[in-house]
Structures are given as C-alpha cells and as structure tokens.
Amino acid sequence: MTITLAACQYKIDLIKSWDAYVAHLTALVEEAVSQGAQLLLLPEYAGLVLTGLLPETERSDLHRSIAGIQTLAPGWMQLCEDLARKHRIVFQPGTMPVRDADGHYRNRAPLFGPEGLLGHQDKQIMTRFEREKWNIARSVEGLRAFDTSLGRLGILICYDNEFPMLGRKLAELGVELVLAPSCTDTLAGSFRVRIGAQARALENQYAVLSAPTAGDAPWSPALDENKGRAALYVPSDYGMPPSGIFAESQSDDVEESHWLITQIDLTQVARLRTEGQVATRRDWAEQFSEHGQ
C-alpha cells in the first residue's frame, strides 16, 4: 500500500495569541492534507511555539517559559486531536515539555489518529542542554509501538536516533516506520541526527521520517537557532535510492514552514528484510558472538 507522508521543516515564528496559533496550525495541517498527506510529522519542541503567547518576561526566561505553557498544553492536545479527527489523518505534532505527576518535565510526543489520541512517546535520552540547563527528565516508560491504519509506527525523538539499541528495540516491536522529530541549533547537530536516522534505517531495514525545526527565533531561549532538513530515509538496497535518502528538503534554511511530501510503499521496504542484498536485521545478533563461534 502506497501512503503519502508529510514532514515539516518548521519555522519557529512568534505567535502572540491563542486564536492566531489555532489559525496557524490549522492552515499548516490543511496545506499538507490538500496535497494528499495521510501522515503528518512536526518537529521536536514544536509545541514550544506556544511560549510566544506568554508575557515577554516569561517567554524570555528558559524555566519560566516551560512552566508557563503547562496550562496551554490541554488545549494544544485537544486542537491536535480535533485536526486529526477532522482530516482523518495520523498526526504527530512534534513534542512539548510536559510536567508529570512526579514534578519532573518530560519531552513528550503525542500521536493522534482519526479515532483520537493513540498514546505518547517520551524522549529516552537527554541532550546536554536538556539535562544540564533545562532539567528535562528522561522517560520512565520506555519505547512503544503504535498500530495505525498506515502501519506500525515508532517514535525516536532527536538525540534518541543516535543510539543503535533504541532503534533495534523498535525493530523488535515490529515497527515499519520510525517518526523522528528533531530540534538542532547547528549543522553539526542536524547531521548527527541525519546520520543516526540513516544508520537506524540501514541496520533495521525500516524507514525513518524526520522533521526538524528551522529558522531563527531570538525571542525564545530554547529555540533561538534552528538548522535541519526534512527527510525520509530508507535502506540502501533494491528498489531504493543508493544513497538511502528517499526524499529530502532542499535547504537547511527556510523563510517559512515547508512541507516535504512524499509517497512510499512500506511493503517494498519490508521485502528487503528477506530479499535484499544484505540481511542486517537478521544478522544483527552475530556482531555480539565471539569471532569464529
């Protein structure tokens, strides 16, 4: 089954009212849907655009801005669910730091389908910025798979793509497509995520869809600089691009949010696990055996 995927290279704009934000997100989703998109992916910390609604003294303070948007989170979740239901899409609207009952903030990626909320995935491993400056806590729930009408999905948030065992866990859960929302402030950071995502696609013989934040936002202490390209990565094998880049946006810099729209038949990716030139997924365990045994 061929499906149409949309990954957003998401410009971080200053939006100062809830009504303006609703209009912004609604128009963005409708743009992708009008091009046939069935699955929409926004980047890591896309929900932090809501800090623009706070008074300037709050949105300019790293910790106060996170605390300040907690009252907006339920409305954001409802808006995303309503858009998924209305347009009959699978929608991963990026992530938001959410304060849990234990008092810790976690970097959370909700997933919605035509029937509503399917669940969420928390980031597994924190970057230095999150850990040392922002006090974002790691997940206590582990990785999970989500069954949808488009296939079984998993989510690796930004830095998580750089760790092979996380990607392998999703393969063991039967995931066909990994969603990789990201937020990086340098080209080096964006390449680390790209290289990691491509490596996970190669090792596990599945597809990885990546959506990054983009542009400069001097008003935000968390999202002030953003680099990255939206892309769909696949194994380098029969019927796939030799580079492993199935589709990619053209630049790391954009003036406005831009959708990468692409179509893929995930059964053709799955076929490589049994008929490909290599069998990296099958042969994974051999790297842990002693030489010659």
C-alpha positions as CSV (number, residue, x, y, z in Angstrom):
1,M,0.0,0.0,0.0
2,T,1.4,3.3,-1.0
3,I,1.0,6.0,1.6
4,T,1.6,9.8,1.5
5,L,3.8,11.2,4.2
6,A,4.4,14.9,5.1
7,A,7.4,16.0,7.2
8,C,7.5,19.7,8.2
9,Q,10.6,21.8,8.1
10,Y,9.0,24.0,10.8
11,K,9.8,27.7,11.1
12,I,9.7,29.0,14.6
13,D,7.5,32.1,14.5
14,L,6.5,34.4,17.3
15,I,2.7,33.9,17.7
16,K,1.2,36.0,20.4
17,S,-2.4,34.8,20.8
18,W,-4.2,31.5,21.0
19,D,-6.6,32.3,18.1
20,A,-3.6,33.2,15.9
21,Y,-1.9,29.9,16.9
22,V,-5.1,27.9,16.1
23,A,-5.2,29.6,12.7
24,H,-1.5,28.9,12.1
25,L,-1.6,25.2,13.0
26,T,-4.9,24.6,11.2
27,A,-3.6,26.2,8.0
28,L,-0.4,24.3,8.2
29,V,-2.3,21.0,8.5
30,E,-4.7,21.8,5.8
31,E,-1.8,22.7,3.4
32,A,-0.4,19.2,3.8
33,V,-3.8,17.5,3.6
34,S,-4.6,19.3,0.4
35,Q,-1.6,17.6,-1.1
36,G,-2.9,14.2,-0.1
37,A,-0.9,13.7,3.1
38,Q,-2.1,10.8,5.3
39,L,0.5,11.1,8.0
40,L,1.9,14.5,9.2
41,L,5.0,15.0,11.3
42,L,6.1,18.2,13.1
43,P,9.5,18.6,14.9
44,E,10.7,18.2,18.4
45,Y,9.6,21.1,20.6
46,A,7.1,22.4,18.0
47,G,4.8,22.9,21.0
48,L,7.1,25.5,22.4
49,V,5.8,27.9,19.9
50,L,3.1,28.4,22.5
51,T,5.6,30.2,24.7
52,G,5.0,33.2,22.3
53,L,1.6,33.6,24.0
54,L,3.3,34.4,27.3
55,P,4.3,37.8,28.5
56,E,7.7,38.8,27.2
57,T,9.3,38.5,30.7
58,E,8.1,34.8,30.9
59,R,8.8,33.7,27.3
60,S,12.4,35.1,27.5
61,D,13.2,33.0,30.6
62,L,14.0,29.4,29.9
63,H,12.5,27.8,33.0
64,R,9.5,30.2,33.4
65,S,8.5,29.6,29.8
66,I,8.3,25.9,30.3
67,A,6.2,26.3,33.4
68,G,4.1,29.0,31.7
69,I,2.8,26.8,28.9
70,Q,1.6,23.9,31.1
71,T,-1.9,25.5,31.3
72,L,-1.9,25.7,27.5
73,A,-1.0,22.0,27.0
74,P,-4.5,20.6,27.3
75,G,-5.8,23.0,24.7
76,W,-2.9,22.1,22.4
77,M,-3.7,18.4,22.7
78,Q,-7.3,19.0,22.0
79,L,-6.6,21.1,19.0
80,C,-4.3,18.4,17.6
81,E,-6.8,15.7,18.2
82,D,-9.6,17.7,16.6
83,L,-7.4,18.2,13.4
84,A,-6.6,14.5,13.3
85,R,-10.2,13.5,13.6
86,K,-11.5,16.1,11.1
87,H,-9.0,15.3,8.4
88,R,-8.8,11.5,9.1
89,I,-5.0,11.6,9.4
90,V,-2.3,10.2,11.6
91,F,-0.8,13.3,13.2
92,Q,2.4,13.6,15.3
93,P,2.5,17.3,16.1
94,G,6.0,17.3,17.5
95,T,6.9,17.4,21.2
96,M,6.3,19.6,24.2
97,P,7.8,19.5,27.7
98,V,5.1,18.2,30.0
99,R,5.1,18.2,33.8
100,D,4.3,14.8,35.1
101,A,2.7,13.9,38.5
102,D,6.2,13.4,40.0
103,G,7.0,17.0,39.3
104,H,9.5,16.3,36.5
105,Y,9.2,17.7,33.0
106,R,9.5,15.2,30.1
107,N,9.9,15.7,26.4
108,R,6.7,14.2,25.1
109,A,5.5,13.3,21.6
110,P,1.7,12.5,21.4
111,L,0.4,10.6,18.4
112,F,-3.2,11.1,17.1
113,G,-5.2,9.1,14.6
114,P,-8.6,9.6,13.0
115,E,-10.1,8.0,16.1
116,G,-8.3,10.3,18.5
117,L,-5.3,10.0,20.8
118,L,-3.3,6.8,20.3
119,G,-0.8,7.5,23.1
120,H,2.5,9.2,23.5
121,Q,6.3,8.6,23.4
122,D,8.7,10.3,25.8
123,K,12.3,11.0,24.8
124,Q,14.6,8.3,26.2
125,I,18.0,10.1,26.4
126,M,18.5,13.8,27.2
127,T,21.0,16.0,25.4
128,R,23.4,18.1,27.5
129,F,21.2,21.2,27.1
130,E,18.1,19.3,28.3
131,R,20.0,17.6,31.1
132,E,22.3,20.3,32.4
133,K,20.4,23.6,31.7
134,W,16.8,22.7,31.3
135,N,16.2,19.9,33.8
136,I,14.2,17.8,31.5
137,A,14.0,14.2,32.8
138,R,14.3,11.1,30.8
139,S,11.4,8.7,30.1
140,V,10.4,6.2,32.7
141,E,8.2,4.3,30.2
142,G,10.5,3.0,27.6
143,L,9.8,2.7,23.9
144,R,6.5,1.5,22.4
145,A,4.9,0.8,19.0
146,F,1.7,2.3,17.7
147,D,-0.7,0.4,15.4
148,T,-2.3,2.6,12.8
149,S,-4.2,2.1,9.5
150,L,-0.9,3.1,7.8
151,G,1.3,0.5,9.5
152,R,3.0,0.0,12.9
153,L,4.9,3.2,13.9
154,G,7.5,4.1,16.4
155,I,9.0,7.4,17.6
156,L,12.6,8.3,18.2
157,I,12.9,11.9,19.3
158,C,16.0,13.7,18.0
159,Y,19.0,12.5,20.1
160,D,17.4,9.1,20.5
161,N,18.2,8.4,16.8
162,E,21.9,8.4,17.7
163,F,21.6,5.3,19.8
164,P,21.5,1.9,18.0
165,M,19.9,-0.1,20.7
166,L,16.8,2.2,20.7
167,G,16.4,1.7,17.0
168,R,16.8,-2.0,17.4
169,K,14.1,-2.1,20.1
170,L,11.6,-0.6,17.7
171,A,12.6,-3.2,15.1
172,E,11.9,-6.0,17.7
173,L,8.5,-4.4,18.3
174,G,7.7,-4.8,14.6
175,V,7.8,-1.1,13.7
176,E,7.6,-0.4,9.9
177,L,8.2,3.4,10.0
178,V,10.0,5.5,12.7
179,L,9.0,9.1,13.2
180,A,12.0,11.3,14.1
181,P,11.0,14.8,15.2
182,S,14.2,16.8,15.8
183,C,15.4,20.2,17.0
184,T,19.0,21.1,16.4
185,D,20.7,24.5,16.6
186,T,23.8,23.8,14.4
187,L,24.5,22.0,11.2
188,A,26.7,19.6,13.1
189,G,23.7,18.7,15.3
190,S,21.4,18.2,12.3
191,F,24.0,16.0,10.6
192,R,24.3,13.9,13.8
193,V,20.5,13.2,13.7
194,R,20.6,12.6,9.9
195,I,23.5,10.2,10.2
196,G,21.9,8.4,13.1
197,A,18.5,8.1,11.4
198,Q,20.1,6.7,8.2
199,A,22.1,4.2,10.3
200,R,19.0,3.0,12.1
201,A,17.2,2.6,8.7
202,L,20.2,0.6,7.4
203,E,20.6,-1.6,10.4
204,N,16.9,-2.4,10.9
205,Q,15.7,-2.3,7.3
206,Y,12.8,0.1,8.0
207,A,12.0,3.7,7.0
208,V,12.7,6.8,9.1
209,L,10.8,10.1,8.6
210,S,12.5,13.2,10.0
211,A,11.1,16.7,10.6
212,P,13.3,19.5,12.0
213,T,12.8,23.0,13.5
214,A,14.1,25.8,11.2
215,G,15.0,29.4,11.2
216,D,15.9,31.9,13.9
217,A,13.8,32.8,16.9
218,P,15.7,35.3,19.0
219,W,12.6,35.7,21.3
220,S,13.0,32.1,22.5
221,P,15.8,31.0,24.8
222,A,15.1,27.4,23.8
223,L,14.5,27.7,20.1
224,D,16.7,30.7,19.2
225,E,18.6,29.0,16.3
226,N,17.5,26.0,14.2
227,K,19.0,24.0,11.4
228,G,17.9,20.9,9.7
229,R,16.2,19.3,6.7
230,A,13.0,17.2,6.5
231,A,13.7,13.8,5.0
232,L,12.7,10.2,4.5
233,Y,15.4,7.6,4.9
234,V,15.4,4.0,3.8
235,P,17.9,1.1,3.5
236,S,20.3,1.4,0.5
237,D,19.1,-1.7,-1.4
238,Y,17.0,-3.0,-4.2
239,G,14.4,-0.5,-5.5
240,M,15.6,2.2,-3.1
241,P,17.9,5.2,-3.8
242,P,21.5,4.1,-3.4
243,S,22.1,7.0,-1.0
244,G,19.4,5.8,1.3
245,I,17.8,9.2,1.0
246,F,14.3,8.6,-0.4
247,A,13.3,12.3,-0.2
248,E,14.8,15.4,1.4
249,S,14.1,19.1,1.5
250,Q,16.4,21.3,-0.5
251,S,17.9,23.6,2.2
252,D,18.7,23.9,5.9
253,D,17.4,27.4,5.9
254,V,13.8,28.4,5.1
255,E,11.8,31.7,5.3
256,E,8.6,29.9,6.3
257,S,7.4,26.5,7.3
258,H,7.8,24.0,4.4
259,W,6.3,20.5,4.0
260,L,8.2,17.7,2.4
261,I,5.5,15.5,0.8
262,T,6.5,12.0,-0.4
263,Q,4.9,8.7,-1.2
264,I,6.2,5.3,-0.3
265,D,5.1,1.7,-0.2
266,L,6.4,0.3,3.1
267,T,5.9,-3.3,1.9
268,Q,8.7,-2.7,-0.5
269,V,11.0,-1.7,2.4
270,A,9.8,-4.8,4.4
271,R,10.6,-7.0,1.4
272,L,14.3,-6.1,1.7
273,R,14.5,-8.0,5.0
274,T,14.1,-11.3,3.1
275,E,15.1,-10.4,-0.4
276,G,17.7,-7.6,0.0
277,Q,21.3,-7.7,-1.0
278,V,22.1,-7.8,2.7
279,A,20.3,-9.0,5.8
280,T,21.4,-6.5,8.5
281,R,18.2,-7.0,10.5
282,R,18.6,-10.8,10.5
283,D,22.3,-10.8,11.1
284,W,22.2,-8.2,14.0
285,A,23.0,-10.8,16.7
286,E,26.1,-12.1,15.0
287,Q,28.1,-9.0,16.0
288,F,27.8,-10.0,19.7
289,S,29.2,-13.5,19.2
290,E,32.9,-14.3,19.7
291,H,34.9,-14.5,16.5
292,G,34.8,-17.9,15.0
293,Q,32.0,-19.2,17.1
